[in-house]
Amino acid sequence: MNAFVRQKKRHTRDKKMTLMKEEVPPPSAEECARVWQLEYETQTRKSVDASSRGGKGGKERNGSGTFNNGKNFHEAAAVEALMTMTERKTTHKGISITWRNLTYTVQIGNNKKQKTSKKVLDDMTGAAMPRHFVALMGPTGSGKTSLLNCLSGRIPKKDGTLTGEILVDGKARNEKIYRSRQVAYVMQEELLFPHLTVMETFMLHAKLRLPQSMKIEEKTRLVRSLILELGLKAVENSKIGRPGGFPRGLSGGERKRANIGIEMVANPEALFLDEPTSGLDSFQAQNVVRALQDLAAHGRTVVCTIHQPRSSIFKLFDQLLLISEGKMLYIGDSEKAVEYFAKLSFMCPDLTNPADFFMDITSMDRRSEVAEKNSRDRLRLFANKCEERELGENAVKLAGAMNSSLFGNGNAGGGGSGSNNSKNRKKKGEDNTLVNEYQGRGANWFQQFALLMDRSLREQKRNVIGIFVPIVIDVIYALILSALYRDLGKDQQGVQDRIGCLFFICLNVAYTSALPAINLFAGEKAVIGRERSSGAYSCSAYYISKYIAELPKLLPRLFFCALVYNVVGFREGAEYFWTFVSIIICEALAAQALGIFMAASLPVGAALALGPASITIFTLFGGIYLNVDSIPKGAGWIKYIDFIYYAFSALAANEFGGDVKFTCVEGEIRCLENGREILELYSFENVKVGTQVGAQFGLQLGIQFLAFWFLKRGQEAYMALNIPREEVNKSVNSDDDATVNTKKRVTNA
Ligand SMILES: Nc1ncnc2c1ncn2[C@@H]1O[C@H](COP(=O)(O)OP(=O)(O)OP(=O)(O)O)[C@@H](O)[C@H]1O
């Protein structure tokens, strides 16, 4: 009875609620517009009031770089910034990056004679400061990505020559700071594993990169808050997917934010992003940029390249860095850029997006000679004025002054005195739980191995195509072979068919193992490169976990072997069957290793072309098209690296070795009466199955090792920091200064 009454009450309440919902009239057009206007204003408003930022609003600066009240501009700006930071209890200290006379030269041209030098960056000076959101803008090919890469330590040594200096917190850079969690770089392409969900991806990176001392609950809490911060809550359990492919997953904007999130998991102090909004509609772009602005507002240094942002997005930047043809044209407050160019007589027309205006005046017009000359003159004027007014130098000084105010290192001018910033940073951060929480090493080798293995297995399990296609191919081959070679007899025809079938099996295993390995590994190489360049894990942990995770893929081969062996009617006896299986497994491993080696050592296109070509060559030396004894002396060594030869000779010895008898029909011109004669025909009479299987396994390990070496070496060459001589000298001087300071302290004591 009671239950009935309760149910009735619930029913009445639900009905009332529905009626109430229905009764609320929809908002009017004016109401909707008012709400939107409010939202829009909130979204585009800067999170830190402009007047509280150093050098902005309120106080006017005169041309000489001092305030009207006579106080040094840089010092005043730095003190204001410090006050704001203390008031806002920012959770990060950021990193200041200064660069002086930075020049990056590359060689262009096809051959040595035609090669010429090109200055991609020409004598640039500037700085990026903590809590600042810096937009790096310029026409296409102006050098934005190159500058971003130089600052974030991503210019490979072999690519070009870097001169000038880049200082991080006033100190010469080193590999450690770039591969640590302090500096993050978000590439333009989203290199992600498609079958993992957003949550799984973030958690994996949190487990890999955050300190072991942090509890798993804390890591989960952090990831959850990051997901909220990046607006990914609705898709946290969705697979990341492939853009426009299978599996379908996140939208373009969500992928971009997930891509940023992976780097944010490590909670870096400085974040560099290459075109974070490319390919997004303007609303999605605004969401991404707003998320980045928030990150800067928490104290981090955020620098990103961007193409023609809409005006509401442009408003979100604190600093603007305009470059064209490798020259710096403006560096300073983004809000003051329009005024700056107006003073140079370049007025931004009314109702025009300032970003569009900057693109127009900084682009090179090559439509005619006159237009090209005019634009060249204009760009030269901007570059000269930027130098004359010492905009870059001002930025460096401001960064130095901020550093001194924040960390008291007396390092005005952007450093070079061997500052102890990081130590001061730690000291100052003692009252800041978030900063302290993040100290300590990430996962150790065994944890990395386990986490990466888990990821590989999950990826494999969810990759339906990857699981079923090889099985279907194996089944089709098994059926074809069973139909063509069913119940082979012991006559001479049977001998020929057996040989043919064995060789075909070897070819099938070689192709179906090597080619998928090239495909899979070539796709993964870029993702691994990205993750390794952020210092997420070691190459060996990845490689070994991948090797082991791939082993279950050999299982379908067992079914293939069982089916073919029985239907064809190969030699009877369990030991012969299991030897057959071991030979096939070893060959599959060696062919897979060859595929990985190709993908690791060559660009994707070359690996895909050379993979099948190399198998064709191995087929030639496999023992059937060319008798082993007929191979010319110079090419004899090939058989020692030919896994098809090892497999075929071992399979033949397994099938025909010992005293296997075959029948002859009267009148047959040539008859092979026993297995020994068959082996002699192919020059396999001395082949020992055990030796071939052992050699095959050893060959596989050797190729795997080479593949690992190429992968590691390739990534390390890419990751090696291109440090200009000036910086190295600075570093030596810094160390000298440090030694002198220590000596002074000792003497004073
Ligand atoms: N390693 C290199 N070898 C040859 N040329 C290079 C190299 N690196 C950069 N360049 C050239 O330097 C110029 C600037 O390249 P960069 O990628 O920095 O421009 P960008 O402003 O980022 O262009 P976009 O906006 O189109 O991405 C281009 O002309 C590019 O071809």
The ligand as a Tripos MOL2 file, in Angstrom:
@<TRIPOS>MOLECULE
LIG
   31    33     1     0     0
SMALL
NO_CHARGES

@<TRIPOS>ATOM
      1 N1         65.7770   23.6060  -42.0420 N.pl3     1 LIG1
      2 C1         65.4020   24.4130  -43.0370 C.ar      1 LIG1
      3 N2         65.8910   24.2640  -44.2820 N.ar      1 LIG1
      4 C2         65.5220   25.0850  -45.2780 C.ar      1 LIG1
      5 N3         64.6610   26.1010  -45.1410 N.ar      1 LIG1
      6 C3         64.1350   26.3210  -43.9360 C.ar      1 LIG1
      7 C4         64.4640   25.4870  -42.8100 C.ar      1 LIG1
      8 N4         63.7930   25.9420  -41.7320 N.ar      1 LIG1
      9 C5         63.0620   27.0050  -42.1550 C.ar      1 LIG1
     10 N5         63.2650   27.2240  -43.4730 N.ar      1 LIG1
     11 C6         62.6620   28.2890  -44.2900 C.3       1 LIG1
     12 O1         62.5790   29.4560  -43.5050 O.3       1 LIG1
     13 C7         61.3790   30.1530  -43.7590 C.3       1 LIG1
     14 C8         60.6090   30.3370  -42.4630 C.3       1 LIG1
     15 O2         60.0660   29.0850  -42.0770 O.3       1 LIG1
     16 P1         59.0510   28.9570  -40.8600 P.3       1 LIG1
     17 O3         58.5060   27.5790  -40.8810 O.co2     1 LIG1
     18 O4         59.7270   29.3880  -39.6190 O.co2     1 LIG1
     19 O5         57.9340   30.0230  -41.2810 O.3       1 LIG1
     20 P2         56.5200   30.3070  -40.6270 P.3       1 LIG1
     21 O6         56.4330   31.7650  -40.4220 O.co2     1 LIG1
     22 O7         56.2820   29.4730  -39.4410 O.co2     1 LIG1
     23 O8         55.5900   29.8640  -41.8210 O.3       1 LIG1
     24 P3         54.0870   29.3080  -41.7730 P.3       1 LIG1
     25 O9         53.2570   30.3830  -41.1730 O.co2     1 LIG1
     26 O10        53.7730   29.1030  -43.2100 O.co2     1 LIG1
     27 O11        54.1060   28.0400  -40.9700 O.co2     1 LIG1
     28 C9         60.6180   29.3590  -44.7960 C.3       1 LIG1
     29 O12        60.8670   29.9340  -46.0550 O.3       1 LIG1
     30 C10        61.2260   27.9700  -44.6880 C.3       1 LIG1
     31 O13        61.1870   27.3090  -45.9070 O.3       1 LIG1
@<TRIPOS>BOND
     1     1     2 1
     2     2     3 ar
     3     2     7 ar
     4     3     4 ar
     5     4     5 ar
     6     5     6 ar
     7     6     7 ar
     8     6    10 ar
     9     7     8 ar
    10     8     9 ar
    11     9    10 ar
    12    10    11 1
    13    11    12 1
    14    11    30 1
    15    12    13 1
    16    13    14 1
    17    13    28 1
    18    14    15 1
    19    15    16 1
    20    16    17 2
    21    16    18 1
    22    16    19 1
    23    19    20 1
    24    20    21 2
    25    20    22 1
    26    20    23 1
    27    23    24 1
    28    24    25 2
    29    24    26 1
    30    24    27 1
    31    28    29 1
    32    28    30 1
    33    30    31 1
@<TRIPOS>SUBSTRUCTURE
     1 LIG1         1 GROUP 0 **** ****
